[in-house]
Amino acid sequence: MKLVRYGQPGKEKPGLIDAAGKLRDLSGVVADIGPAQLSDKVLAKLAKLKTDKLPLVRGKPRMGCPVANVSKFIAIGLNYADHAAESNLPVPKEPIVFTKAISCIQGPNDDVMLPKGSVKSDWEVELGIVIGKRASYVTQKEALDYVAGYCTINDVSEREFQIELGGTWDKGKGCDTFGPIGPWMVTKDEVPNPQNLKMFLDVNGQRMQNGTTKTMIFGVSKLVSYVSQFMTLEPGDIITTGTPPGVGMGMKKDGKAAPVYLKKGDVMHLGIEGLGEQTQKVVAFKRKA
């Protein structure tokens, strides 16, 4: 199933994408797509629905983050060997774990806002894991049993904040709008091998990233198991799993470093095989009301 949340920010309704690619309303069946709806029992119930009987949603409403009430947004750094190389950093021996603030989560096609003073904002297409049930000290063998589904994520990053200001990476990862998620969450039964998904990202129509989850250093089962050793993962928590090469920070010209960063008016378009595509326009900083 492809589960979605659609509508204006803060007023999203649950829905699903049927076999014909049409949006169907689920608000008569479940209250939302959140922690309470991600259990195996509820997902099995939804899978049995006759989708052609569900109300058809007309037009093209805004898509929100496909999961409501995310309590933790965990990220993995340098999880592709070739991305580590372009970043001039060693391949990690263990997963690098950091957090993205849940306040950065937004819909897949909402504008991305440059932080105040930003000159090094960057892009990262990533595979997202959505946790379906509480996971604590789970083994790698059983880890996928705790996964509800997968989604496309743009791990937008401000490199100066992340790297040059000292301390942890978090300060460059959780800026407002830096967590576009969606357009949908695809349940794990439709993704039999999460380690074989093609992924891409374009900026202004130019292909920047062109990779595959085959080249992840640490796979999905390893990451779920690993993170669960350090914190309890709750239903609805999201783990974003690292990016392939092609980020702006790693750009080269004539063999020399020539970073390219996001600026007002740029358009990012990205996607992962079977998990849907996103498009974001980059806008200037504007203080929240």
N, C-alpha and C positions, 0 to 999 in steps of 0.2 A: 504493500500500500504506500501511496504517497500522501502523507498527512500534512495539512497546512493550517495556517491561521491567517485570515484575511480581514481587511477593514482598516479603519483609521487607527493610529497609535493609541493604545489604551482601550480600544473598543473592538479588538479583533474577535472574530467568530471562528469556531473550528470548522474545518472542511477537509475534503479529500479530492484528489485528482483521479477521475475514473479512467477506464481503459482507453477511452476515446480522447483523453486529454482534457476533459471538461471538468470545471470546478463544481463540486457538489457540497451543499450545506449539511454540516453534521450537528448543528446546534440543537436539533430535536432529539439527538441520540446521546450526546455527551456535552457537558458544560464547557469544556475547553480541551486543548491538547496540552496537558501539563503532567506533573508527577503522578497524579492519581489515574491518568489514562494510559500510562506507559507500561503497565504490568502486562505479563503474558496473557492473563485472563481477559483484560479489556481489549487488548489488541486482537485477540482471537475472535472476540465478539464483533469487533468492527470489520474484521476480514470476512465475516459471514453475511454482511449486509448486501442486499441487492441494490447496488449503486444506482441503477437506472430508476429506482423508486425514490431516491433522495432528491430534494429540491435542487434544481439547476440554478447556479448563480450566473446572472447575466453580466455582460460587460467585462472589464478588466480591472477588478478592484486591486488596491494595494495589498501586497503580501507582507505580513509581519514575520518575525522570527517564528518558525514552526513549533517551537516549544515554549510554553508559558512558565513563568515563575522558576527560572533557572537559578539554582542556589550557588553553584560554583561553575566558573568558566576557566578550566585548566588548559594550559598550553604546553607544548613540547617544543624545545628549541633544537636547531641543527640536527634534524632527524633524517636528512638526506645527505649522503656523503659528498655529493657534488655541490650542494648548497654550502656545506661547511667549507669546502675548498674555495668557493668564490668569496666567502666571507673571511678567508685567511685565518680560519680557526681549526683546531684539531678535531677529528671525528670523536665524538664523546664515547667513553667506555660505558657509561650508564645514561639513561634518559635525563635530559635537562628539563626540569619542571619549573614553570612559573605560572602566574595567574594574569588573566585579563579581567578587569573590573566588570561586573555584570551590568553596570551603568553604560557600558559601551555597546551593549547588544542592541541591534536594530534589524529592520527588515532588509531583505537582500538587495532591493533596488532603491533604498533611501539614499539621499546624498551623504557623502563622506565629507566631514568638515575638518579643515586644517586647524590644528590647535594654535592658540595664540603664540606667535613667535616661531612657528615651525618653518624650517627650511629643508628638512630631510625626512619628510613623510614618504612611506614606501608601501609596496603591495606584497601580498603573499597568499596565493591560492592554497587552501588546505582541506584535507578530509576531516570532517567532524564526526565524533562518536557521541551518541546520545545514550546515557545510562538508563536502564529500565527498572532496575531494582537495586536495593541497598547492597553495596559491595565493600567488604572489609576483609583484607588479607585473603583475597581469592587467588587461586592458583592460575597459572597461565592456561592450563588445560581446560578449566571451567570458565575462564574469563568471558568468552563470547556469550555465555548463558545470561550474563548481566547486561548485555547490550540490547537496547530497544531498536536502534536504527542508526542511520548515517545521514550526513548532510554536507552541503558545500559551505565553506567559510572563507572569508577574506580576512586574514590576520593583519589588518592595517597596522603599521608600526612607524613611530617617529624615531629615527636612528640616533639623532643627537641626544634625545631624552634617554633612549635605551642604553646607549653605549658610552657616550662622552660625559654624562653628568654623574657617573659613579653610582655605586649601590647596585640594586637589582634591576633586571630588565623591565619590571612591571610598569615603571613610570612612563615608558615609551610605548606601552602596549594597550593601556586601558583608557586612552583619551576618548571623549564623547564621540560616538559614531564609528569607532574603530573595530566594531565587531558585527559586520553584516553576516547574517546566517540565513540559509534557505536557498531556494524558495520553498522547499518541502523537506520533511524528514521521510526517508525511505526505510521501511521496516526491514529488519535484517534478513528476513526470508527471501527478499528480492535482491540481496547482495551476498550471494554465496561465498564470494572470495573478495574481501575488501582490499586484498593486496594485489589486485590486478585491475585497477581503475585508471583510465587516462585522465589527465587534468591539464588545464590551460589557463592562461591569463593574458589579455590584450590591454594595452593602453593606447587610446586614440587610434584603435584599429591595427596597431602593430603588435605582433605576437612577441611577448616577453618571456612567458613561461610555457613550457611544453614538456610535461613530465608524466610519470606514472607512479602509483603507489607501490609498484614492484621494488622500487629503489629505496624505500624506507629502511632505515637502519634497524629500528625497533617497530615491529608490527603491532596491529591493533590488540591482539590478545596479550602481548607482552606489556603494552602500555597500560591497559586496564588493570592487569595484575599488579604491575609495578606501582602505579599511583595509589592503588588500594592498600598498599603497605604503609603509606604515610598519612592517609586521610580516608575517612569513610565517604565513599561516593554514594550520593543519594539519587533517586529517580529524578530525571530531568537535568542532572548535571551534564555538562558538555566538555569533552576533551578535544582540542584541536591539535592535530598530530604532526605539524611541521610542513615545510614547503620545499618543492624542488628548486633547482637553480633558475636564475633569470630575474632576481629581484633588482630593484634600482641601485641598491648599494653596491652590487657586484658587477655593474656594467663596465666594460672595457672598450677602448678604442686604440687600435694599432698596438695591442698588447699591453697597454697601460690603463690604469684605473681611470674610469670616466663615469662616476656615478650619475644617475638620472633620478630625480625625485619628483614627486607629485606637485602640481601647481593648480591654482584655481582654473576651472574650465576643463581640466583633463577628464576623460571618461575611462573607467575600468570596466572590462567585460571578462567574466571568468566562469568556469564551469568544471564539473567532474562528471565523467561518464555515468549516466543513469541517475545522477543526483541533482540534475538541474543546473541552470545558469543564472548569473547575477549581472546587473549593470548598475554602476554608481557614478554619479557626477561629483567631481571634487569642487567644493565651495569654500569660500573664505570663512575665517573664524567669526562667529556671532555668539555673543554671550546668551546663555539660556535666560528666558524670562523669569 
